[in-house]
Amino acid sequence: MHSSLNELYQKLWEQYTQTSPEIQLIHDSIVNKGNTIVNDHIAFRTFNHKNLGIKNIAAPFIKYGYKEVGQYNFENKKLSAVHFETNNACDPKVFISELQLEKCSEFLTKTVNSLVDQITDEQVKAPQFCYSGPLWEPLTYSTYAQLYEESEYAAWLSAFGFCANHFTVLINELKEFSDNNDLNTFLKSKGFKINSSGGEVKGTKKDFLEQSSTMAKMTPVKFRDQIKNVPSVYYEFAKRYPLKDGSLFQGFVASSADKIFESTNKS
Ligand code: NI
């Protein structure tokens, strides 16, 4: 368990890099070029189920001074999201999305409810809830695949549960890379796959935010009946631009985030 915000981030990072060891390799290859990494934000996924929703994932962060500052909606993916920040510009932002179950099929809601029903109140209230992984018996692979057909997001959450879906490198703080294109070129030369849905760089200087990400690595997951490789977690990169008053834009751009969600699609 964690006893400070730093330790909470440490726990999340350990779980994240254990899920996909490729993340540590990406991190290290950026650092080995002479950069120091600062996190822009960390993202989580959940269901809008009454026992789970965004507020439950946010609870430990709120304890450390995080406040809700922005709300976003992703119509096609049936998602809504909230972003949280502290007053300290050095703390990463926290971006939490949730699937709107009332908009999903009966099959999906029944399947999700069968998972959620296995979670106790105690588990949700525990300080480590946001990094507790899947708190349910695994689904069969065919149920996962059927979920994937309807909602990649629901399938991913059923397999990986509660954990950081991605960390995000703030490019502004990198010494050796000036923008997303520059960093993407380097990562591709190292053999890492970049998400190209909607173009490799999402957003423009006019939006005050440019984002890109790797494609989630296929990782073995133990389903009820077999072990299968499925997309796990990915790494994101963000460059922020100054507003008229000179301060860096701190929000998110929904149309860009919409494409970033697809980093956990099967490529
Ligand atoms: Ni993100």
Residues whose N, C-alpha, C, O or C-beta is under 5 A from the ligand:
A	BS01	NI	A43 E236
